[in-house]
Amino acid sequence: MAVALGVATLVLVVALPILLCRPAVGFAMAGNSSVEVARLEEAQRGLRELVATLELALGVTNQSLAEARGQWDGYRKQLGALEGKVSELEQALARVTQLQEENRALKAEVAQQQEQLGDLRSSRDKLQLQNQLLQNELQAMRSQHSGGNGLPATSLSLLALLLLGMLLL
C-alpha cells in the first residue's frame, strides 16, 4: 500500500510540472493553431498516462487494503478465540480456587474425625479392659462358689447392671 502511494506521488511530482509548464510555452506561440492542437493532444496523452498510472496505483492500494482487511478480520477472530480461552481459564481458575477451599475444609473435617476416632478407640479399649476385668472377677467368684448354689441372685443382678452401665458410657 505504501509502495502504491509512493508511485502515485512520484508520477504526480514528475508529470504535473511538465504538463503545467507547457501551456505557458504554447501561449507564446498562440498564432500557430496546429502546434497548439499538437500540444493539447500531447497534454491529453500525458494526462491519460497519468490517469492510467493513478488507476494502477489505486488498484494496488485497493488490493493492499483488501489484504489488510482480511488480516484484520483474521486478527479479530484470533482475538475472539483468545478472549474465549481467557474466559475459560478464568472459570477454571475460579473452580480450582473453590476446590482448594473445599479441600481445606475436608482436610479439617478429616482431622477432626480422626481425633474422634482416636478418642472412640481409646474409650473402646478402656471398656474392653474393664469388661475383661469384670469377666475375670466373675470367673473368680464362680470358682469360689462352685461348690454351692452359685452366686446369689442379687450379686449377679448388680454385676449385670454394672456391666450395662459401663457399656453405656
C-alpha positions as CSV (number, residue, x, y, z in Angstrom):
1,M,0.0,0.0,0.0
2,A,2.8,2.4,0.8
3,V,4.6,1.5,-2.4
4,A,1.4,2.3,-4.5
5,L,1.1,5.6,-2.8
6,G,4.8,6.3,-3.4
7,V,4.4,5.5,-7.1
8,A,1.4,7.7,-7.4
9,T,3.1,10.6,-5.7
10,L,6.2,10.2,-7.9
11,V,4.1,10.2,-11.1
12,L,2.3,13.4,-9.9
13,V,5.5,15.1,-9.0
14,V,7.1,14.3,-12.3
15,A,4.1,14.7,-14.7
16,L,2.3,17.7,-13.3
17,P,5.1,20.3,-13.6
18,I,5.8,19.2,-17.2
19,L,2.1,19.4,-18.1
20,L,1.6,22.7,-16.3
21,C,4.7,24.4,-17.9
22,R,3.8,23.5,-21.5
23,P,0.7,25.7,-21.7
24,A,2.9,28.8,-20.9
25,V,5.2,27.9,-23.9
26,G,2.1,27.3,-26.0
27,F,0.6,30.8,-25.3
28,A,3.8,32.4,-26.5
29,M,3.1,30.8,-29.9
30,A,-0.6,31.5,-29.9
31,G,-0.7,32.2,-33.6
32,N,0.1,28.6,-34.6
33,S,-3.1,26.5,-34.0
34,S,-1.7,23.2,-35.4
35,V,1.1,23.5,-32.8
36,E,-1.4,24.3,-30.2
37,V,-3.5,21.2,-31.2
38,A,-0.5,19.0,-31.1
39,R,0.5,20.4,-27.7
40,L,-3.0,19.8,-26.4
41,E,-3.0,16.2,-27.8
42,E,0.3,15.6,-26.1
43,A,-1.0,17.0,-22.9
44,Q,-4.1,14.8,-23.2
45,R,-1.9,11.7,-23.8
46,G,0.2,12.7,-20.8
47,L,-3.0,13.1,-18.7
48,R,-4.3,9.7,-19.9
49,E,-1.0,8.1,-18.9
50,L,-1.2,9.8,-15.6
51,V,-4.8,8.6,-15.1
52,A,-3.8,5.1,-16.1
53,T,-0.8,5.2,-13.6
54,L,-3.1,6.6,-10.9
55,E,-5.7,3.9,-11.6
56,L,-3.0,1.2,-11.4
57,A,-1.8,2.7,-8.1
58,L,-5.3,2.9,-6.9
59,G,-5.8,-0.8,-7.8
60,V,-2.7,-1.8,-5.9
61,T,-3.8,0.3,-3.0
62,N,-7.3,-1.3,-3.0
63,Q,-5.7,-4.7,-3.2
64,S,-3.4,-3.9,-0.3
65,L,-6.4,-2.5,1.6
66,A,-8.4,-5.7,1.0
67,E,-5.5,-7.8,2.2
68,A,-5.2,-5.6,5.3
69,R,-8.9,-6.0,5.9
70,G,-8.6,-9.8,5.5
71,Q,-5.7,-9.8,8.0
72,W,-7.7,-7.5,10.3
73,D,-10.6,-9.9,10.2
74,G,-8.2,-12.8,10.9
75,Y,-6.8,-11.0,13.9
76,R,-10.2,-10.1,15.2
77,K,-11.2,-13.8,15.0
78,Q,-8.0,-14.8,16.8
79,L,-8.7,-12.1,19.4
80,G,-12.2,-13.5,19.9
81,A,-10.8,-17.0,20.3
82,L,-8.2,-15.8,22.8
83,E,-10.9,-13.9,24.7
84,G,-12.9,-17.2,24.9
85,K,-9.8,-19.0,26.1
86,V,-9.2,-16.4,28.7
87,S,-12.8,-16.7,29.9
88,E,-12.4,-20.5,30.1
89,L,-9.2,-20.1,32.1
90,E,-10.8,-17.6,34.5
91,Q,-13.6,-20.0,35.1
92,A,-11.2,-22.9,35.6
93,L,-9.2,-20.8,38.0
94,A,-12.3,-19.9,40.0
95,R,-13.2,-23.6,40.1
96,V,-9.7,-24.6,41.2
97,T,-9.9,-21.9,43.9
98,Q,-13.2,-23.3,45.1
99,L,-11.9,-26.8,45.1
100,Q,-8.9,-25.8,47.1
101,E,-11.2,-24.2,49.7
102,E,-13.3,-27.3,49.8
103,N,-10.2,-29.4,50.1
104,R,-9.0,-27.4,53.1
105,A,-12.5,-27.8,54.7
106,L,-12.4,-31.5,54.1
107,K,-8.9,-31.9,55.5
108,A,-10.1,-30.1,58.7
109,E,-13.1,-32.4,58.9
110,V,-10.9,-35.5,58.3
111,A,-8.5,-34.3,61.1
112,Q,-11.5,-33.8,63.4
113,Q,-12.9,-37.2,62.6
114,Q,-9.5,-38.9,63.1
115,E,-9.3,-37.3,66.5
116,Q,-12.8,-38.5,67.3
117,L,-11.9,-42.0,66.0
118,G,-8.8,-42.0,68.3
119,D,-10.9,-41.0,71.3
120,L,-13.5,-43.7,70.4
121,R,-10.8,-46.3,70.1
122,S,-9.3,-45.3,73.4
123,S,-12.8,-45.5,75.0
124,R,-13.4,-48.9,73.4
125,D,-10.0,-50.2,74.7
126,K,-10.9,-49.0,78.2
127,L,-14.3,-50.6,78.1
128,Q,-12.8,-53.9,76.8
129,L,-10.2,-53.8,79.6
130,Q,-13.0,-53.2,82.2
131,N,-15.1,-55.9,80.6
132,Q,-12.2,-58.3,80.8
133,L,-11.5,-57.4,84.4
134,L,-15.2,-57.9,85.3
135,Q,-15.3,-61.2,83.5
136,N,-12.2,-62.3,85.4
137,E,-13.8,-61.2,88.6
138,L,-17.0,-63.0,87.7
139,Q,-15.0,-66.2,86.9
140,A,-13.2,-65.9,90.2
141,M,-16.5,-65.5,92.1
142,R,-17.9,-68.5,90.3
143,S,-14.9,-70.7,91.1
144,Q,-15.1,-69.6,94.8
145,H,-18.8,-70.6,94.9
146,S,-18.6,-73.6,92.6
147,G,-19.4,-75.9,95.4
148,G,-22.6,-74.2,96.5
149,N,-25.7,-72.7,94.8
150,G,-23.5,-70.3,92.8
151,L,-23.7,-66.5,93.2
152,P,-26.7,-65.1,94.9
153,A,-29.2,-63.6,92.6
154,T,-28.6,-60.1,93.9
155,S,-24.8,-60.3,93.2
156,L,-25.5,-61.3,89.6
157,S,-28.0,-58.6,89.1
158,L,-25.6,-56.0,90.5
159,L,-22.8,-57.3,88.2
160,A,-25.1,-57.2,85.2
161,L,-26.1,-53.6,86.0
162,L,-22.5,-52.6,86.4
163,L,-21.6,-54.1,83.0
164,L,-24.6,-52.4,81.4
165,G,-23.6,-49.0,82.9
166,M,-20.1,-49.4,81.6
167,L,-21.2,-50.2,78.1
168,L,-23.4,-47.2,78.0
169,L,-20.6,-44.9,78.9
